């Protein structure tokens, strides 16, 4: 039985729904990185990073290449970088809307109905 497209999309977003995974993907947008550099940038336990990298690898979002004792990760394709860029643009719009609301709330008389005594 085939999974409906909306369910497959939900699974993708669920897989991406971890801060460490998102940070790894952001770092890999600039190119391949060895695990030691990812560890230095993210500052988490090696076992935790390993778990998150394994999730991304199983999903086919990143690939790993071993060179001696060094494992280097990179994005499997450019679409992930585009998705992260779209998320950034959406967040900018949402946060700009919130800033507009905060500015309105700070205006004198904000929320006061006309004619109220």
C-alpha positions in Angstrom: 0.0 0.0 0.0 1.4 3.4 -1.0 1.7 6.2 1.6 -0.3 9.3 0.7 1.9 12.3 -0.3 0.7 14.4 2.7 1.8 11.6 5.0 5.2 11.3 3.4 5.6 15.1 3.7 4.7 14.9 7.4 7.3 12.2 7.9 9.9 14.4 6.2 9.1 17.3 8.4 9.1 15.1 11.5 12.5 13.8 10.6 13.7 17.4 10.2 12.1 18.4 13.5 15.2 18.3 15.7 17.4 21.4 16.4 20.6 19.4 16.1 19.6 18.0 12.7 18.6 21.5 11.5 21.9 22.9 12.7 23.9 20.1 10.9 22.0 20.8 7.7 22.7 24.6 8.0 26.4 23.9 8.5 26.5 21.5 5.5 25.0 24.1 3.2 28.5 25.6 2.8 30.0 22.3 1.9 31.2 19.0 3.2 32.4 18.9 6.8 34.2 16.3 8.9 32.5 15.1 12.1 35.1 16.8 14.3 34.2 20.2 12.7 30.5 19.5 13.2 31.2 18.6 16.9 33.1 21.9 17.4 30.4 24.0 15.8 27.5 22.3 17.6 29.1 21.6 20.9 27.2 18.4 21.9 28.2 15.0 23.0 29.7 12.9 20.2 27.1 10.1 20.7 24.2 12.6 20.4 25.7 14.0 17.2 26.2 10.4 15.9 22.5 9.6 16.5 21.3 12.7 14.7 23.7 12.1 11.7 22.4 8.5 11.5 18.8 9.8 11.2 19.8 12.2 8.4 21.8 9.5 6.7 19.0 6.9 6.8 16.6 9.5 5.4 19.0 10.1 2.5 19.4 13.8 3.4 23.1 13.6 3.9 25.9 11.3 2.7 29.0 10.2 4.6 32.4 9.5 3.1 35.2 7.8 5.2 38.8 8.8 4.6 40.9 6.9 7.1 39.6 7.7 10.5 37.8 10.8 9.3 34.2 10.8 8.3 33.0 13.7 6.2 29.3 14.5 5.7 27.6 16.5 3.0 24.1 17.3 1.8 22.8 14.7 -0.6 21.3 17.4 -2.8 20.6 21.1 -3.1 16.9 20.8 -2.4 17.6 20.6 1.3 19.4 24.0 1.2 16.4 25.4 -0.7 14.0 24.1 1.9 16.1 25.7 4.7 16.1 29.0 2.7 12.4 28.9 2.4 12.0 28.2 6.1 14.2 31.2 6.8 12.1 33.5 4.6 8.9 32.2 6.2 10.3 32.9 9.7 11.4 36.4 8.7 7.9 37.2 7.5 6.3 35.7 10.7 8.7 37.6 13.0 8.2 40.8 11.0 4.5 40.5 11.6 5.0 40.0 15.3 7.3 43.0 15.5 4.5 45.1 13.8 2.1 43.8 16.4 4.4 44.7 19.2 4.9 48.2 17.8 1.2 48.7 17.6 0.7 47.5 21.2 3.4 50.0 22.4 1.5 52.9 20.8 -0.3 55.1 23.3 -3.9 54.2 23.6 -3.4 50.8 21.9 -6.3 48.5 22.6 -8.5 51.3 24.1 -11.9 51.4 22.4 -13.1 54.8 21.3 -15.9 56.2 23.5 -14.8 54.2 26.5 -14.7 56.1 29.8 
